[in-house]
Amino acid sequence: MGNTEDVMWSDFGFPGRNGRESTLWIGSMGAHTPCHLDSYGCNLVFQVQGRKRWHLFPPEDTPFLYPTRIPYEESSVFSKVNVVNPDLKRFPQFQKARRHMVTLNPGQVLFVPRHWWHYVESIDPVTVSINSWIELEEDHQARVEEAITRTLVCALKTAEDPHNTRAWLNPTEVEETSHEVNCRYLNGAVSAFFDHFRTSRVIEMQALTTNGEYVKKKELNVHNHGEVGQTEYDF
């Protein structure tokens, strides 16, 4: 691969998006990622070399996958279930989960919709893939939820063992933050959410006016926002 500009996602409706917004993955046979969902956006994956097998589950199956935030990783929700060798005595509801299996060959692209669970395994000696996470409108709310989760997990685990706070972190989560920093994250996420809400309302009202429809002038009420979605996790 020459440089980041060689990776183009324009054929999939994202002009100007290239390797700068992409991640390169290299693995060996048997390498895998645990079953999880990504809190933000949707995912485009291009298989460059070797094959990968994807185990996919729809968001509606979340209760059957026993979600947990320990180990904690920002923007990732893990499943307690080993989906390739499930312990059905411990996780009997997993039998209700609807698995979709895809073998991704070189030259193929997989679209992973928002909040779809996935377990990915390399099935060739060398696998190379490139992915890009695409931002979505719902990410503003998701960032608030993630900031709340981080604050709660940090507080709970610090209270449990203040001398070993990294025990609650996933190895890939390199940043350990204080309560003060977590609260700043939360404040920033909430502010950004309401700023986006106000902007969206203004654009909506301007669009209605442009279309010649009567729009009653009124102040934006930040209390008229949608409810933050609730999902039950084990800590």
N, C-alpha and C positions, 0 to 999 in steps of 0.2 A: 504494500500500500504506500503510495507516494507521499501524500500529506492529507491533512484533515479535509481539505477542499475536495478530495477525490470521492468522499462519501457524500452522496446526494440523496435526499429523501423527497425531491420534488415530484417524482413519479407517483408518489402516494398522497399528494395534495399538500405538501409542506415545502413550498418554494423557499430557497435560501437557507434551508436547514441542512447542515453538513456535519462533518466529523467533530466540529467544535462542540456540538450538542449530543455527542455519541460516546459510547463506552465500548472498549474492545475487551472481549472475553477469550481467554485461551485455556483449554483444559485437556486432560488426559482421560483415557478410558476409565470409567467408574466415578469420575469426578461428578459431583452433584450439588445442587442447592436445595436446602430443606424446603418443604412446602410452606408457602407464604403468600400474602397478597401485598401489593404496593399501595400505600395510602394515597399517593398522588398520581394523577394523569393516567394515560394509557401507554402501551408499549409497542414499538415496532422492532422486530428482530430479524436481521439478515444473516443467514448461515453462509459463511465463507468457505470453510473446510471441515470435513468430517460431518458426522451426523449427531444430532441431539434428539432425545426423546422427551417430549413434554407431556406431563400429566396435568390436566386443567380441570378446575371445578368452578361452577358459576357462583356468583355472590350469594345467591339464595341458599346455597348449601353451607354457609358459614357456621350455623349452629352444629352441624354434623362434623365439623373439622376441628372442634375444640380449640378456638383461638386463644393465644396467650401473648402477653407483652414481656415475658421473661423467658429468655434473655432479651433485654431491651435493645432495639435498634430503631433510630428515628426513621419513620416512613415505612417500616416493615412490620406486618403482623404475622407471627408464625403460628403454625398448627402444631399441636402436641402429638399428632398422629404421624407415624412412619407410614406414608401412604403406599409404599411398595411392599411393606410387610406389616400390616396393621395388627395391633393387639386388640381384637374385638371384645375381649373380656373387660379391658379398661375403657375402651372407646366404642361401645356397642352402636351408638348413633351413626358412626362412620359408614355403616352398611347402607344408609340412606343416601349417601353422597353420590352424585352422578359424575363419574369420571369420563373425560374426553381425552383420548391419547392421540398425539400427533408426533410423527417422526419428521424432523426438519432436515432436509437434504441440502447440500451445497447449491447455492443459487436461489433458494426459496426464502420467502419473507413471511413471517408470522405476525399477525396483529393480535395483541392481547388486550381485550377490553378492560375498562376500569374495574378494579376490585375483583378480578378473576384470580382465584388461587392457582398457583403453579409450582410444580416440582419438576426440576430439569436435570437430566443426566446425560453425560457424554457416553456414546456407545461406539466410538471409534478411537484408535490410539491417540490421535491429535484432533482437537476440535477448535475452530476459530469462528467467532460470531461477533457481530456488531449490533448494538441496540441503541435506541433513542427513546427517552421518555417524553411524551407529548403532554404539555400542560393543558388542563381543562378548566372550565368555569368553576367546577366544584372544588378545585384545589384551595380556594380561599377559605372555605369552611373547613376543609381537611387540615389546613395548617393550624387553625385554632384548636381542633380536636387533638392534634399531635402535640401542641404546646401544653395543653392541659394534661395529657398522658405523661409527658416527660416530667412535668412538675410533680405529679402524684407519685410516679414510680421512684423518682429521686428521693422524695420525702419519706416514702415507706421503707425503702432499702437502707437509707442512711440511719433511720431510727432503729432498724433491725441490727445493723452492724456498722457503726460510724467509722470503723478502722479498715473496712474492706468494701468500700462503695463500688469498686469496679466489678464486684462479683455479679452485679445485676446487668452488666453490659455485655452485649454480643461482642466477640473479638473484633468484628469489623467496625464497631462503633468506637472510634478513637477518642472522641471528645467526652470528657467528664466535666460537667458544669455544676456550679454552685446554685443554691436556691435563689440567690439574687439574680444570677444570669438567667435562670429558667423563668423567673417572673418577668424579666425584661423581654424574653422571647414571647411569652404569653401576651404581654401588653402590646407588643408590636404586631402580633398576629391578629389580635382583636381589632386594633386600629386599622390595619390593612383591610380586614374583612368589611368593616363599616364604611371605609373610604370607597371600596369597590362597590358596595351596595348603593351608596349615594350617587356615584358616577353612573351606575347602570340605570338608576331611576331617572336621572337627568336626561340621559341618552334616549330612554324610552319615551319620555314626555316630549322631547324635541322631535322624535320620529313621528309621533302622533300629530304634532302640530304641523309638520311638513306635509303629512298626508291630507291635510285639510280638515282633520277631525278636531272637534272642540275639546280642549283639555282644560279642566278647571285648575287654576293656579292654587298651589298649596305648598306648604313647607314640607320637606321630606321628614318623615318621622322614623328615626332609626329603630324604634321599637317594633316596626312592622316587618321585621325580617323573618325568614323561615327558621324553623326550629332546627337546632343542631341535632343531627342524627345520633341515635343512641345504639351502641353495640356493647354487649357484655363480654368482658375479657377476664381471664384469670391472671392474677399477679403473683 
